[in-house]
């Protein structure tokens, strides 16, 4: 995505599209620390939205929390 990204937003939820664990505009930070992630092996649904030249582009990912 590179230099044309003007903002990132990161959401993490316990359901697809959810934001109950984390939801924040991260500015142009490409590295963030998220505290209080679950440690019970549940599925986490992560959405990264990038603002590029006035357009929003989202990518969804699925992870399994550590146990």
Secondary structure, 3 states (H helix, E strand, C coil): CHHHEEEEEEEEECCCCCCCCEEEEEECCCCCCCCCCCCCCCEEEEEEEEEECCEEEEEEEEEECCC
